[in-house]
């Protein structure tokens, strides 16, 4: 098959698998973004995400990850929400889970399609392939930008004229030479809605994210207690944050999700905080089987739930927090103390004060009621 025909056939196959965006770039297309990444990590804006620094050389230059690769095929998989995700933020007895995590784990769904596409390519043209979906040291967004799928908005996420902000990215590296696409021009103009909506002011400048202030980082990547000054800003967001995506005006062009696996599971669409706070480890694993939420584990998850309970201003939820004061996890116990401090009078909380051996929990008691 001639090279132009192969590329056209490959795109047709990709779209038949459900991918809504297709583009090709060179592996070395990440080099300019790699320099910015080095500066970002050097400034410490990656927080505790040590893996960002550990494989920086590969992440900054995709051609170093697999030197034999000659082309990178970037694919977009849409997952637009069924309704406005901002509605959940005013339902204080409910939890807001990021849209992408309410259905099946996109890592599994997208990778399965990428492997099918890769097998098709090998069968037709030979060569070798490697596929990546957000788990390897690959800068998907700069590659997708170079492949013409969209541009990086002020919130650092990719934006597409056809898909808005709601889509996953997959990368298929191949040793075959394929015709490359032109990069997409920036279409944000003077709009800064994504910057202004951020609940934690996580963007010190346009196109720069301070992960240490980002709700997604705080609720997913951060392993220890969430800094006390950040907790009130999180509201009821217990896994990720969609605010900067949801307000993007380009979303008016986003269609419906083609992949039914991304549809929100009923138990994950605005679940009750009281129900989530009662989960033990076995129940957590059962509820979140096949979900990206499972990867943070029950203790971190309950930490987030208890922060949301503390932000609820709903005294009826205090009993759910009280039940977690004796939890086996110090991370959960500390979050429970903070939640009750927000919901109960000091005298009532003081009556339950425990001499906790964990220094972080002891610090929560001291911050709530003063030193013993």
C-alpha positions in Angstrom: 0.0 0.0 0.0 1.4 3.4 -1.0 2.2 5.8 1.8 -0.7 8.2 1.2 -3.1 5.4 0.8 -1.8 3.8 4.0 -2.3 6.9 6.0 -5.8 7.4 4.7 -6.7 3.8 5.4 -5.2 4.0 8.9 -7.3 7.1 9.7 -10.5 5.4 8.4 -9.7 2.4 10.6 -9.1 4.6 13.6 -12.5 6.4 13.1 -14.2 3.0 12.7 -12.9 2.1 16.1 -14.5 5.2 17.6 -11.6 7.7 17.6 -12.9 11.2 16.8 -9.5 12.8 16.1 -6.5 11.6 14.1 -3.2 13.2 13.4 0.5 12.4 12.9 3.6 14.1 14.1 7.3 13.4 14.5 8.5 11.9 17.8 10.9 14.9 18.3 7.9 17.2 18.3 8.0 17.3 22.1 11.4 18.9 22.3 10.2 22.6 22.6 7.7 21.6 25.3 10.4 19.5 26.9 12.4 22.6 27.7 9.3 24.2 29.4 8.8 21.0 31.3 12.3 21.0 32.7 11.8 24.6 33.9 8.4 23.6 35.4 9.9 20.7 37.3 12.9 22.8 38.3 10.6 25.3 39.9 9.0 22.6 42.0 5.5 23.1 40.5 5.1 19.3 40.1 4.8 18.9 43.9 5.2 15.3 45.1 4.9 13.8 41.6 8.5 12.5 41.6 7.9 10.4 38.5 7.8 13.7 36.5 11.4 14.3 37.3 12.6 10.7 37.4 12.0 10.1 33.7 12.3 13.7 32.5 14.7 12.9 29.7 12.2 10.5 28.0 9.2 12.7 28.8 10.9 15.8 27.4 11.9 14.1 24.1 9.7 11.3 22.8 12.4 10.3 20.3 14.6 9.3 23.2 11.9 7.0 24.6 12.0 4.8 21.5 14.7 5.9 19.0 13.4 3.5 16.3 10.1 5.3 16.1 9.6 7.5 13.0 6.0 8.6 13.4 3.6 9.2 16.2 -0.1 8.8 15.5 -2.2 10.7 18.0 -5.8 9.8 18.6 -8.6 11.6 20.4 -11.4 9.7 22.2 -14.4 11.9 23.3 -16.1 11.6 26.7 -18.4 14.6 26.9 -20.6 14.7 30.1 -24.3 13.9 29.9 -25.1 17.0 31.8 -23.5 20.1 33.4 -20.8 18.8 35.8 -21.0 22.2 37.7 -24.4 21.3 39.0 -22.9 18.8 41.5 -20.9 21.5 43.2 -23.9 23.1 44.8 -25.3 19.8 46.1 -23.5 19.9 49.4 -24.6 16.4 50.7 -23.3 14.9 47.4 -19.8 14.3 46.0 -18.5 15.7 42.8 -16.4 13.1 40.9 -14.6 14.2 37.7 -16.5 13.3 34.6 -13.7 11.1 33.2 -13.8 8.9 36.3 -17.5 8.2 36.5 -17.4 5.4 33.9 -14.9 2.8 32.9 -11.2 3.4 33.2 -10.1 5.2 30.0 -6.6 3.6 30.2 -8.1 0.2 29.5 -10.6 1.3 26.9 -8.3 3.5 24.9 -5.4 1.1 25.1 -7.6 -1.8 23.8 -8.5 0.3 20.8 -5.0 1.4 20.2 -3.8 -2.2 20.2 -6.4 -3.1 17.6 -5.3 -0.2 15.5 -1.7 -1.2 15.9 -2.4 -4.8 14.8 -4.2 -3.5 11.8 -1.2 -1.3 10.8 1.3 -4.2 11.2 -0.9 -6.5 9.2 -1.1 -4.0 6.3 2.3 -2.4 6.3 4.6 -4.2 8.8 6.9 -2.3 11.1 6.8 -2.2 14.9 4.5 -0.3 17.2 4.2 0.8 20.8 1.0 2.3 22.3 0.7 4.6 25.3 -2.3 6.0 27.2 -1.2 8.3 30.0 0.9 5.8 31.9 4.3 6.1 30.3 6.7 9.1 30.2 5.1 10.6 27.1 3.9 14.2 26.7 0.6 13.4 24.9 -0.6 17.0 24.8 2.4 18.5 23.0 2.4 15.6 20.6 -1.4 16.0 19.9 -0.9 19.7 19.4 2.0 19.0 16.9 -0.3 16.5 15.2 -3.0 19.1 14.6 -5.6 17.7 17.0 -6.0 21.0 18.9 -4.1 23.5 20.9 -3.1 23.8 24.5 -5.4 26.2 26.2 -4.6 28.6 29.1 -5.5 25.7 31.5 -2.7 23.6 29.8 -5.2 21.0 28.5 -5.8 20.4 24.9 -8.8 22.2 23.2 -10.2 21.1 19.9 -12.5 23.1 17.5 -14.5 19.9 16.9 -14.4 18.2 20.3 -14.0 21.0 22.8 -12.2 20.0 26.0 -13.7 16.6 26.7 -11.5 14.0 25.1 -8.8 11.5 26.0 -5.5 11.1 24.1 -3.8 8.0 22.9 -0.5 7.6 21.2 0.6 5.0 18.7 4.4 5.1 18.0 5.4 3.3 14.8 8.7 2.7 12.9 6.8 3.5 9.7 7.1 6.9 8.0 3.7 8.5 7.7 2.8 12.0 6.4 2.7 14.5 9.2 0.1 17.1 10.0 0.6 20.8 10.7 0.3 22.0 14.3 -2.9 23.7 15.3 -3.1 27.4 15.8 -4.1 28.8 19.3 -7.8 29.8 19.3 -8.2 31.0 22.9 -8.0 34.6 21.9 -8.6 36.9 24.9 -10.7 34.3 26.8 -9.5 33.4 30.3 -12.6 31.7 31.7 -10.6 28.6 32.6 -8.2 30.7 34.7 -10.8 32.7 36.5 -13.0 29.7 37.5 -10.2 27.8 39.2 -11.3 27.3 42.8 -7.8 27.2 44.2 -6.1 29.8 41.9 -3.8 27.1 40.6 -2.7 29.1 37.5 0.1 31.6 38.4 0.1 32.6 34.7 -1.6 31.6 31.5 -0.5 28.2 30.4 1.3 27.5 33.7 -0.2 25.1 36.3 1.0 25.0 39.9 0.1 21.4 40.6 0.5 21.9 44.3 -2.7 24.0 44.3 -4.7 22.0 41.7 -7.7 20.1 43.1 -6.9 17.1 40.9 -3.4 16.9 42.3 -4.6 17.4 45.9 -7.3 14.7 45.7 -5.5 12.2 43.5 -1.7 12.5 43.5 -1.0 13.9 47.1 -0.5 11.0 49.4 -0.6 12.7 52.8 -3.0 15.2 54.4 -4.3 17.9 52.2 -2.9 21.3 53.4 -5.3 22.9 55.8 -5.5 26.2 53.9 -6.5 24.3 50.7 -9.3 22.2 52.2 -12.1 24.8 52.3 -11.4 25.7 48.6 -12.0 22.1 47.5 -15.7 22.1 48.3 -17.2 18.7 47.5 -14.8 17.7 44.8 -13.6 14.3 46.0 -11.8 13.1 42.9 -10.4 15.6 40.4 -11.9 18.8 39.2 -13.7 19.7 35.9 -14.2 23.5 36.4 -11.6 24.7 33.9 -12.8 22.2 31.3 -16.5 22.8 31.9 -16.4 26.6 31.3 -14.5 26.4 28.0 -16.7 28.0 25.3 -15.3 25.5 22.7 -17.4 22.8 24.3 -20.4 24.0 22.4 -19.0 21.9 19.5 -18.5 18.8 21.6 -20.9 16.0 20.6 -22.0 12.9 22.4 -19.6 10.3 23.6 -19.4 7.4 21.2 -18.0 4.9 23.7 -20.8 3.7 26.0 -18.2 2.6 28.6 -17.7 6.2 29.5 -21.3 6.7 30.5 -21.5 7.6 34.2 -22.3 4.7 36.4 -25.4 5.6 38.6 -23.5 5.0 41.8 -20.7 7.4 40.8 -22.9 10.3 39.5 -23.3 12.6 42.5 -23.1 9.9 45.2 -24.1 10.7 48.8 -21.2 11.7 51.0 -22.6 9.7 53.9 -22.6 6.5 51.8 -19.1 7.0 50.7 -17.8 7.8 54.2 -19.1 4.4 55.4 -17.0 2.4 52.9 -14.5 -0.1 54.3 -11.7 -1.4 52.1 -13.7 -4.3 50.6 -16.7 -2.1 49.8 -14.5 0.6 48.3 -12.9 -2.0 46.0 -16.3 -3.3 45.0 -17.8 0.1 44.2 -14.9 1.3 42.3 -13.9 -1.8 40.4 -12.9 -0.9 36.9 -12.8 2.8 37.8 -9.8 5.1 37.8 -10.8 6.1 41.4 -9.7 2.7 42.6 -6.0 3.6 42.1 -5.8 6.1 45.0 -7.0 3.5 47.5 -9.7 3.7 50.2 -7.8 5.8 52.7 -7.0 8.7 50.4 -10.5 8.5 49.0 -12.0 8.8 52.5 -9.7 11.7 53.3 -11.3 13.5 50.3 -14.8 12.5 51.3 -14.3 13.8 54.9 -12.9 17.1 53.5 -16.1 17.4 51.5 -18.2 16.7 54.6 -16.3 19.4 56.5 -17.1 21.8 53.7 -20.8 20.8 53.5 -22.1 23.0 56.4 -24.5 20.1 57.0 -24.6 19.0 60.7 -26.4 15.9 59.7 -23.2 14.6 58.1 -21.2 15.0 61.3 -22.1 11.5 62.5 -20.5 10.1 59.3 -17.3 11.9 60.2 -17.5 10.9 63.9 -17.6 7.3 62.9 -14.2 7.7 61.3 -12.4 9.0 64.4 -11.5 5.5 65.2 -10.6 4.4 61.7 -7.5 2.2 61.2 -6.0 4.8 58.9 -4.4 7.9 60.5 -5.0 9.8 57.2 -8.7 9.2 57.6 -8.8 9.9 61.4 -7.1 13.3 60.8 -9.5 14.3 58.1 -12.4 13.3 60.4 -11.1 15.6 63.1 -11.0 18.5 60.6 -14.5 17.7 59.3 -16.0 17.7 62.8 -14.1 20.9 63.7 -15.9 22.5 60.8 -19.3 21.1 61.8 -19.5 20.9 65.6 -19.0 23.4 68.4 -15.6 23.1 70.0 -16.9 21.8 73.3 -18.7 18.9 71.6 -15.5 18.0 69.7 -13.3 18.4 72.7 -15.4 15.7 74.5 -14.2 13.2 71.9 -10.6 14.2 71.8 -8.2 11.3 71.6 -4.5 11.0 72.4 -3.7 9.8 68.9 -0.2 8.3 68.5 0.1 9.5 64.9 1.8 13.0 64.7 -0.4 14.1 61.8 -3.6 13.3 63.7 -2.3 14.8 66.9 -1.6 18.0 64.8 -5.2 18.0 63.6 -6.5 17.8 67.2 -4.1 20.6 68.2 -5.1 22.8 65.3 -8.8 22.3 66.1 -8.7 22.6 69.8 -5.3 23.8 70.8 -2.5 21.8 72.4 -3.3 19.4 75.2 
